[in-house]
């Protein structure tokens, strides 16, 4: 039985303004701002459809980026680190920091009320036990994402301020937040240009044909706006 998606009157009115037209980035941001507002400040995200084979590890796209103007939201960060780095991690913004005691707390209490987990390399032998808990939630620290690092204080500070982590899904798509709808147009354009440049730079050598197939811009509650990106 097919699932019928009920759309609000506001969404339907916005959809009337949305077209399959592919717009330049400036015009795309302007179009996004014309959709009827909601009672909350919507997040703005960019979705990339990439010409990669997600089944191959050497074509996976995963990384992180500090956008020029942030994303308008602080993140809750926990830090797995030796005792002598706990004070630095909490001073940098970690809501919790610790070594094996923090690992045990997550194991025992199933604590996962955080957005990002960062670990020093030496702690990963203990954090590895949390793979079944943190992995399915996308919270497992990873060197590729920059969340396994010896410079724990800097990493905590960047992620607490809204550093964006991204990875492709099984269909080869990358979804990433680039700010809030209340941001000035120029700030959104700067942030979007930064993530486009980052994704382009990460093209796998084994990827064949067109790499960036489609780029879509949308708010949390808006239709999609198609962007013209020089591929």
C-alpha positions as a Markdown table, in Angstrom:
| # | Residue | x | y | z |
|---|---|---|---|---|
| 1 | Unk | 0.0 | 0.0 | 0.0 |
| 2 | Unk | 1.5 | 3.3 | -1.1 |
| 3 | Unk | 2.1 | 6.0 | 1.6 |
| 4 | Unk | 0.4 | 9.3 | 0.9 |
| 5 | Unk | 2.4 | 12.3 | 2.1 |
| 6 | Unk | 0.2 | 15.1 | 3.3 |
| 7 | Unk | 1.7 | 18.5 | 2.5 |
| 8 | Unk | 0.7 | 21.7 | 4.3 |
| 9 | Unk | -0.9 | 24.6 | 2.5 |
| 10 | Unk | 2.3 | 26.7 | 3.0 |
| 11 | Unk | 4.4 | 23.9 | 1.4 |
| 12 | Unk | 2.0 | 23.6 | -1.6 |
| 13 | Unk | 2.1 | 27.4 | -2.1 |
| 14 | Unk | 5.9 | 27.2 | -2.0 |
| 15 | Unk | 5.9 | 24.3 | -4.4 |
| 16 | Unk | 4.1 | 26.5 | -6.9 |
| 17 | Unk | 7.1 | 28.8 | -7.0 |
| 18 | Unk | 9.6 | 25.9 | -7.3 |
| 19 | Unk | 10.5 | 24.7 | -10.7 |
| 20 | Unk | 13.0 | 22.3 | -12.4 |
| 21 | Unk | 14.9 | 25.4 | -13.5 |
| 22 | Unk | 18.6 | 25.3 | -12.7 |
| 23 | Unk | 19.6 | 28.5 | -11.2 |
| 24 | Unk | 22.9 | 30.2 | -10.5 |
| 25 | Unk | 23.9 | 30.1 | -6.8 |
| 26 | Unk | 23.0 | 33.7 | -6.0 |
| 27 | Unk | 19.6 | 33.3 | -7.8 |
| 28 | Unk | 19.0 | 30.0 | -6.1 |
| 29 | Unk | 19.5 | 31.5 | -2.6 |
| 30 | Unk | 17.1 | 34.4 | -3.6 |
| 31 | Unk | 14.5 | 31.9 | -4.7 |
| 32 | Unk | 14.8 | 30.0 | -1.4 |
| 33 | Unk | 14.1 | 33.2 | 0.5 |
| 34 | Unk | 10.8 | 33.7 | -1.5 |
| 35 | Unk | 9.1 | 30.7 | 0.0 |
| 36 | Unk | 6.6 | 31.3 | 2.8 |
| 37 | Unk | 8.4 | 31.4 | 6.2 |
| 38 | Unk | 7.7 | 29.1 | 9.1 |
| 39 | Unk | 7.5 | 29.9 | 12.8 |
| 40 | Unk | 11.0 | 28.7 | 13.3 |
| 41 | Unk | 14.3 | 29.5 | 11.7 |
| 42 | Unk | 14.8 | 26.7 | 9.2 |
| 43 | Unk | 18.1 | 25.0 | 8.6 |
| 44 | Unk | 19.4 | 25.3 | 5.0 |
| 45 | Unk | 21.0 | 22.3 | 3.5 |
| 46 | Unk | 22.7 | 21.4 | 0.2 |
| 47 | Unk | 22.3 | 17.9 | -1.3 |
| 48 | Unk | 24.9 | 16.6 | -3.8 |
| 49 | Unk | 24.2 | 13.7 | -6.2 |
| 50 | Unk | 27.6 | 12.3 | -7.0 |
| 51 | Unk | 28.9 | 10.0 | -9.7 |
| 52 | Unk | 30.5 | 7.6 | -7.2 |
| 53 | Unk | 29.9 | 3.9 | -6.5 |
| 54 | Unk | 29.2 | 3.9 | -2.8 |
| 55 | Unk | 29.9 | 0.2 | -2.6 |
| 56 | Unk | 33.6 | 0.8 | -3.1 |
| 57 | Unk | 35.6 | 2.0 | -0.1 |
| 58 | Unk | 37.9 | 4.1 | -2.3 |
| 59 | Unk | 35.0 | 6.1 | -3.6 |
| 60 | Unk | 33.5 | 7.0 | -0.2 |
| 61 | Unk | 33.2 | 10.7 | 0.4 |
| 62 | Unk | 33.6 | 11.6 | 4.1 |
| 63 | Unk | 35.0 | 14.6 | 5.8 |
| 64 | Unk | 34.4 | 17.8 | 7.8 |
| 65 | Unk | 34.6 | 21.5 | 7.2 |
| 66 | Unk | 34.4 | 24.7 | 9.2 |
| 67 | Unk | 32.2 | 26.9 | 7.1 |
| 68 | Unk | 33.1 | 30.7 | 6.8 |
| 69 | Unk | 30.0 | 31.8 | 8.7 |
| 70 | Unk | 29.2 | 28.7 | 10.8 |
| 71 | Unk | 25.8 | 27.0 | 10.7 |
| 72 | Unk | 23.9 | 29.0 | 13.3 |
| 73 | Unk | 23.8 | 26.2 | 15.8 |
| 74 | Unk | 26.2 | 25.1 | 18.6 |
| 75 | Unk | 26.8 | 21.4 | 18.8 |
| 76 | Unk | 27.0 | 19.2 | 21.9 |
| 77 | Unk | 30.4 | 17.5 | 21.9 |
| 78 | Unk | 31.9 | 14.8 | 24.1 |
| 79 | Unk | 35.6 | 14.1 | 24.2 |
| 80 | Unk | 37.4 | 10.8 | 24.9 |
| 81 | Unk | 40.8 | 11.7 | 26.3 |
| 82 | Unk | 43.3 | 11.0 | 29.0 |
| 83 | Unk | 42.8 | 12.6 | 32.4 |
| 84 | Unk | 45.4 | 15.3 | 31.8 |
| 85 | Unk | 43.4 | 16.7 | 28.8 |
| 86 | Unk | 40.0 | 16.7 | 30.4 |
| 87 | Unk | 40.2 | 20.3 | 31.7 |
| 88 | Unk | 41.3 | 21.5 | 28.2 |
| 89 | Unk | 38.5 | 19.6 | 26.5 |
| 90 | Unk | 35.8 | 21.0 | 28.8 |
| 91 | Unk | 37.2 | 24.5 | 28.6 |
| 92 | Unk | 37.0 | 24.2 | 24.8 |
| 93 | Unk | 33.3 | 23.4 | 25.0 |
| 94 | Unk | 32.9 | 19.7 | 25.6 |
| 95 | Unk | 29.8 | 18.8 | 27.6 |
| 96 | Unk | 31.6 | 15.7 | 28.9 |
| 97 | Unk | 35.2 | 14.6 | 28.8 |
| 98 | Unk | 37.0 | 11.6 | 30.1 |
| 99 | Unk | 38.7 | 8.3 | 29.4 |
| 100 | Unk | 37.5 | 4.8 | 30.3 |
| 101 | Unk | 35.0 | 6.2 | 32.8 |
| 102 | Unk | 33.2 | 8.0 | 29.9 |
| 103 | Unk | 33.2 | 4.9 | 27.8 |
| 104 | Unk | 31.7 | 2.9 | 30.7 |
| 105 | Unk | 29.0 | 5.6 | 31.2 |
| 106 | Unk | 27.9 | 5.3 | 27.6 |
| 107 | Unk | 28.0 | 1.5 | 27.8 |
| 108 | Unk | 26.1 | 1.3 | 31.1 |
| 109 | Unk | 23.6 | 4.2 | 30.7 |
| 110 | Unk | 23.4 | 4.2 | 26.9 |
| 111 | Unk | 24.2 | 8.0 | 27.1 |
| 112 | Unk | 24.1 | 9.5 | 23.6 |
| 113 | Unk | 22.7 | 13.0 | 24.2 |
| 114 | Unk | 25.3 | 14.6 | 22.1 |
| 115 | Unk | 26.0 | 15.6 | 18.4 |
| 116 | Unk | 29.7 | 14.8 | 18.0 |
| 117 | Unk | 32.2 | 12.5 | 19.7 |
| 118 | Unk | 35.9 | 13.3 | 19.5 |
| 119 | Unk | 38.7 | 11.1 | 20.6 |
| 120 | Unk | 42.5 | 11.2 | 21.0 |
| 121 | Unk | 44.2 | 8.3 | 19.0 |
| 122 | Unk | 45.3 | 6.5 | 22.2 |
| 123 | Unk | 41.7 | 6.3 | 23.5 |
| 124 | Unk | 40.3 | 4.6 | 20.4 |
| 125 | Unk | 41.2 | 1.1 | 21.8 |
| 126 | Unk | 38.6 | 1.7 | 24.5 |
| 127 | Unk | 36.2 | 3.7 | 22.3 |
| 128 | Unk | 36.1 | 0.9 | 19.8 |
| 129 | Unk | 33.9 | -1.0 | 22.3 |
| 130 | Unk | 31.2 | 1.5 | 21.6 |
| 131 | Unk | 30.9 | 0.7 | 17.9 |
| 132 | Unk | 27.6 | -1.0 | 18.2 |
| 133 | Unk | 26.2 | 1.9 | 20.2 |
| 134 | Unk | 27.6 | 4.9 | 18.4 |
| 135 | Unk | 28.1 | 3.5 | 14.9 |
| 136 | Unk | 24.4 | 3.2 | 14.0 |
| 137 | Unk | 23.8 | 6.8 | 15.2 |
| 138 | Unk | 26.7 | 8.2 | 13.2 |
| 139 | Unk | 28.5 | 9.2 | 16.3 |
| 140 | Unk | 31.6 | 7.0 | 16.2 |
| 141 | Unk | 34.9 | 9.1 | 16.0 |
| 142 | Unk | 36.7 | 8.8 | 12.7 |
| 143 | Unk | 40.1 | 10.0 | 11.5 |
| 144 | Unk | 38.6 | 10.8 | 8.1 |
| 145 | Unk | 36.1 | 13.1 | 9.7 |
| 146 | Unk | 38.7 | 14.8 | 11.8 |
| 147 | Unk | 37.2 | 13.5 | 15.1 |
| 148 | Unk | 40.2 | 11.3 | 16.0 |
| 149 | Unk | 43.0 | 13.8 | 16.8 |
| 150 | Unk | 45.7 | 14.5 | 19.3 |
| 151 | Unk | 44.7 | 18.2 | 19.3 |
| 152 | Unk | 41.5 | 17.5 | 21.3 |
| 153 | Unk | 41.0 | 21.1 | 22.4 |
| 154 | Unk | 41.0 | 22.6 | 18.9 |
| 155 | Unk | 38.7 | 19.8 | 17.6 |
| 156 | Unk | 36.2 | 20.3 | 20.4 |
| 157 | Unk | 36.2 | 24.1 | 19.9 |
| 158 | Unk | 35.6 | 23.8 | 16.1 |
| 159 | Unk | 32.8 | 21.2 | 16.4 |
| 160 | Unk | 31.2 | 22.9 | 19.3 |
| 161 | Unk | 31.0 | 26.1 | 17.2 |
| 162 | Unk | 29.3 | 24.1 | 14.4 |
| 163 | Unk | 31.9 | 22.4 | 12.3 |
| 164 | Unk | 30.1 | 20.3 | 9.7 |
| 165 | Unk | 30.7 | 16.6 | 9.3 |
| 166 | Unk | 29.5 | 14.9 | 6.1 |
| 167 | Unk | 29.5 | 11.5 | 4.4 |
| 168 | Unk | 27.8 | 10.0 | 1.4 |
| 169 | Unk | 24.8 | 7.7 | 1.7 |
| 170 | Unk | 24.3 | 4.3 | 0.0 |
| 171 | Unk | 23.0 | 6.1 | -3.1 |
| 172 | Unk | 26.1 | 8.3 | -3.5 |
| 173 | Unk | 24.4 | 11.5 | -2.1 |
| 174 | Unk | 25.9 | 13.9 | 0.4 |
| 175 | Unk | 23.6 | 16.0 | 2.6 |
| 176 | Unk | 25.1 | 18.8 | 4.6 |
| 177 | Unk | 23.7 | 21.8 | 6.5 |
| 178 | Unk | 25.1 | 25.2 | 5.4 |
| 179 | Unk | 23.3 | 27.6 | 7.7 |
| 180 | Unk | 20.0 | 29.1 | 8.6 |
| 181 | Unk | 17.3 | 30.7 | 6.4 |
| 182 | Unk | 17.8 | 33.9 | 8.4 |
| 183 | Unk | 21.4 | 34.2 | 7.3 |
| 184 | Unk | 22.2 | 37.1 | 4.9 |
| 185 | Unk | 22.2 | 35.9 | 1.3 |
| 186 | Unk | 26.0 | 36.6 | 1.0 |
| 187 | Unk | 26.7 | 34.4 | 4.0 |
| 188 | Unk | 24.7 | 31.5 | 2.6 |
| 189 | Unk | 26.5 | 31.9 | -0.7 |
| 190 | Unk | 29.9 | 31.9 | 1.0 |
| 191 | Unk | 29.1 | 28.8 | 2.9 |
| 192 | Unk | 27.7 | 27.0 | -0.1 |
| 193 | Unk | 30.7 | 27.9 | -2.2 |
| 194 | Unk | 32.9 | 26.5 | 0.5 |
| 195 | Unk | 31.2 | 23.1 | 0.7 |
| 196 | Unk | 31.0 | 22.9 | -3.1 |
| 197 | Unk | 34.8 | 23.5 | -3.3 |
| 198 | Unk | 35.4 | 20.9 | -0.6 |
| 199 | Unk | 33.3 | 18.2 | -2.3 |
| 200 | Unk | 34.9 | 18.9 | -5.7 |
| 201 | Unk | 38.4 | 18.6 | -4.2 |
| 202 | Unk | 37.5 | 15.2 | -2.8 |
| 203 | Unk | 36.7 | 13.6 | -6.1 |
| 204 | Unk | 38.0 | 10.0 | -6.0 |
| 205 | Unk | 40.6 | 9.0 | -8.6 |
| 206 | Unk | 38.5 | 5.9 | -9.4 |
| 207 | Unk | 35.3 | 7.9 | -10.1 |
| 208 | Unk | 34.4 | 7.7 | -13.7 |
| 209 | Unk | 32.3 | 10.1 | -15.8 |
| 210 | Unk | 30.5 | 13.2 | -14.4 |
| 211 | Unk | 31.4 | 13.6 | -10.7 |
| 212 | Unk | 28.9 | 16.2 | -9.4 |
| 213 | Unk | 25.7 | 15.3 | -11.2 |
| 214 | Unk | 23.2 | 17.5 | -9.4 |
| 215 | Unk | 23.2 | 20.0 | -6.6 |
| 216 | Unk | 20.0 | 20.9 | -4.7 |
| 217 | Unk | 19.4 | 23.6 | -2.1 |
| 218 | Unk | 16.5 | 23.5 | 0.3 |
| 219 | Unk | 15.3 | 24.6 | 3.7 |
| 220 | Unk | 13.9 | 22.2 | 6.4 |
| 221 | Unk | 10.3 | 22.8 | 5.2 |
| 222 | Unk | 10.8 | 24.0 | 1.6 |
| 223 | Unk | 10.8 | 22.5 | -1.9 |
| 224 | Unk | 14.1 | 22.0 | -3.6 |
| 225 | Unk | 15.9 | 24.6 | -5.7 |
| 226 | Unk | 18.3 | 23.3 | -8.3 |
| 227 | Unk | 21.7 | 24.9 | -8.5 |
| 228 | Unk | 23.9 | 25.4 | -11.6 |
| 229 | Unk | 27.4 | 24.4 | -10.5 |
| 230 | Unk | 30.4 | 24.3 | -12.9 |
| 231 | Unk | 31.2 | 20.7 | -12.9 |
